[in-house]
Amino acid sequence: MKKNTVNILILFLFVLTASFTSKSEHLTRLESNQNIININDSLAKIKSKTLKIASWNIRDLGRTKDDDEILQIARIIKDFDIVAIQEVVAKDPAGAKAIAKIADELNRMGSKWDYRISDPTKSPSVYISERYAFIWKTSKVKLSSRAYLDTELEEKCFREPFIGKFQLKQGTAPFYVINFHSRKFDEHPEQEIIFFKDYSHRLKSDSVFILGDFNLNETHKVWDNLYNKGFKSALKNTKTTLKTKCKNGNYLNHTIDNIYYSKNIIPIHSGVINFVNSCRNLEVARGLSDHLPVYLEYSLN
């Protein structure tokens, strides 16, 4: 009888211990799962604040591009969230129609896109007036207010910048994208760029991108005005234009396209999209543009 009682007691203690162990393991699994969920939530939040912005001088956009070239342009830029474009033809509606066609092709590739096109720039008679454009992925960002040409620099720049105020879909503070195509390199583009040092103050923001074709590289002393205010260049010593002919396997030329960003922007990765890849493709590639797209992947502080 005593022996049976002892056996029953041992069995009870075993079951009780197993029950506690099971509950403990279950709680541990729950805590582990919760940690995974918390990590995934954090990664999702980080990813939601991560954007890819690109700038591309697409030569004579609207004058020379056929439907196949429009499709190729869309394929090149489809993985970005915001794209700033220079050299949109302003003389007739063809430039605006080309941007609309690019957006239409992008909309067929799995994401919804929107766009804005500037009025023609107030260029002097010796210069051809152009338009700028912004194209963006609506699932990531929205345009907070009307994009506009910078009338304050209308008399100082041959092609005044086009300014867009954007915001993440989550409703964070806005950031500004300043789209610019400077005068030619031998006509002293630094005399235009000198005024960019005032943008953070004028826009009352430390989240500012100044991007485009500047016709001078990031080492020119005029950029010190921005560097001293905390701006940095996305590209350094990176050739962004195409030669007319390939020489000794080299088809890249000047280091003039770039993205300059202010101190509230945290860079992740930057570079150029080299859609040429080899000398045998140079002629066809130049049918799209004589510039490569430049880009910056970043998060907002």
N, C-alpha and C positions, 0 to 999 in steps of 0.2 A: 504493500500500500504506500509506504513511504517512498519506495523507488518510483512508483507511478507518479506520485506528487512531484518529485524532483524532475522527472522527465517532462511533465506538463509545464512546470515553471521554466525549465530551460527552453522549451519550445515557444512559450509566450515571450520570453526575453528575446529570442532570435527573431520572431515575427516583428516585435516592437522595434528592434534595432534595424531590421531590414526596412521597415516603414519609414523611420527617420532618415535612413541612408537614401532611400528612394526620393523622399521629399527634398533632401539636401541636394542630390544630384539634379533633380528637376529644377530647383531654384537656381542652381549654378548654370544650367542650360538656359534658363530664362534670362539670367543676368548676362550670359555670353551673347545670347541673341539680341538683347537690348543694346549691348555694346556695339554689335555689328550694325544694328539699326541706326544708333547714334552716329557711328562712323560714316555710314552711307548717307545719312542726312547731312552731315558736315560736308562730305564730298559733293553732294548734290548742290548745297548752297554755294560752295566754292566754284563749282562748274557753272552755276547760274550767273555768277558774276564774272566769268571768263568770256572774253569776246575776241574775235579775230577781225581786225580792220585792215583794209587794203587800199592802195592808191594806184591808179593806172592812167597814164597818158596814152589814150587810144587814138592814134593819129587819124585825123579827118573822119571822125566817127559820124556817119550819116552821109558821107559823100562817096566812099569807096567800098563799103562792106556789103557783100552779098549775104544771102540767107545762111549759107554754110558757114561763113566767117562769123556771123552773129551767133550761131550755135556753138562754134568753137570758143568764142569769148565767154559765153554763159558757162560752158563746162570748166573753163579755167577759174572762174570766180565763185563757183557755186558753194564752196566750202567756207566762204567768209560770211561774216555777219553784217558788216557795213563795207561798202565799196565806194570810194570817191573817184570820179572820172574827170579827166581834163580833155580838152580839144574836141568837145562836141560841136559840130557845125552849127553856126547861128544864122547863116545867110537865108536859109529856107527851113521849112518844117522837117526836113530829112533827118536832122540831128535828133530832135525830140522823138521822131518815129523810131529811130534806131535804138534809143534807150528803152522805149516801150517794148520793142521786139525782144531786147535782151531780157527784160523783166518777164515777158511772156514765156520765153524759153526756160528761165529759172523756175517759174511757177509749175512747169511740167516735170521738174526734177525732184519733187517731194517736199518742198517747203514753200511757204507763201512769202512773196516779196512785194515791196512797195518802192516808189522812187519819187524824186523831185528833180526838176531841171531848172537851172537859173535862167533869168532873162539874159539877153546878150550883154557882154561886158561893154562898158563905155570906153572902148579903146580909141587911141588917137588914130588919125586917118592912115598913118603909115603902118599900122598894125591891123591884122584881121581880127574882128570881133569874134569871140567864142562864147560857148555856154559851158557851164559845169553841170555835173549831175551827182546825186547821191542815190545809191540803191541799197536797201537793207532788208534783212530777214525779220519779218514782223513777229515771229515767235520769240525773238531775243530782245529787240529794242523797238522803241517808238520815237517818232519825231515830236518833241514837246511843243514846238511852236513853228511858225512859218520860217523856212530857210530863206536867206536873203543875201544879196550882194552887199559888200561892205562899202557904203556910200562915203564913209569918212576917208577911205583910201582911194576913192574914185579918181582924184586928181594926182595921186602919188604913184599909182600903179597902172601899167598899161592894161592889165587885166585884173580888176579888183577882185579880192577873194570872195568866195561863196561860203557862208557860215550856216551850219546846221546845229541845232540844239537837240541832243538826243537823251534818252533815258532808258534804263533797263525796264523791262516789263514789271519787275517787282516793286517799282516805285521808289528807287533810290535817287540820290541827288543827280541832277543832269550833268552831262559832259558836252563839250563843244568840239566840233570838227570843222576845221578851217581848210578849205579846199583851194589850192592856188597853183597857177601856172605863170611863172615869171617871164619877164622880157628875156631876150637872148643873152647868152653869156658874155658877148662882146659889147653889150649895151648897159653893163653895170647893174645886174639884178640886185646887188647889195643895197642899191639906193631905194629899192622897194622893201626888201627884207628888214631893213633897219627899223621899220615901224612895227614889226611883229612883237617886239619886246613889250609892248603895251597891252597885249591882248588879255593876259590874266587880270590886269587891273580893270580894263574896260568891260570885260565880261563878268568880273567879280567871281572868278572861279580858278581853282588850282587843278581842274580836270579838263585840260585843253590839248587837242591834237592840232598840229599844223603840218599838213602833208601835201604832197604834189610833186611837180617838176620845177625845181628851183634854179636850174641851169648853173649851179655851182655846188661844190661838195661841202660836206659837214665840217671840214677843217678851216674854212674861210673865217676870218676874224669877226665878220658880221654876226656870226652865230654866238659869239661870246656874250652878247647882250641877253640872249636867251639862256645860255648855260649858267650865267651868273644868277639867274632867277630860278634855277633848279631844273630846267629843261634838259633833256637828253635826246640823242639821235638814235633811232632804231637800227640804222645801218652805219657801218664804218668801213671805209675803203672798199665799197661794194659796187661794181660796175652794173649799171641798170639800162644802158642803151645798146642798140645793135648797130654794128658796122654794115656798110652796104655790101661788102665782100668779106669772105672769110680769109684770114691771113695766118698761115702756119697753124691752122686748127683753132684760131682765136676769132670769135665773132662779137665779143663784148667790147664796149667802148667807154663811155663817160660815167662818172659816179655823181649823178645829179638828182635822182629821185630819192625821196626819203620821207620819214615820218618823225617829227619832233614832238615829244610828249612831256607834259608837266609833272610835278612831283607827286601828285595824288594817284598816278598811274603806275602800276607794278608790272614791269615787262616779264614775259614768260619765254617767248621765242620770237625771232624776227628773221626776215630774209627776203629773197626774191623768188618769184615763180618763173623758172627757166623753161618756157614752152618750146624752146628751139632744140636743145639737146645735142645737135650735131650740125656740122657745116652743110650737110646736104639738105637740111630743112630750112636754112636761113632765108631763102627767097620767099618761100610760102609763109614763114613766120612773120616776115616783114609786111606781108599782106594784111596781117592783123594789126601790128603796130611796130614802130621802131624803138619802143620802150618795153621793158619787162614790168609786170606788176610788183610792187613792194608791199610787205605786210608786217604787222605786229600782232602777236597774240598777247593778251594782257588781262589783268584784273584791276578793278577799281578799289582804291584804298578806302 
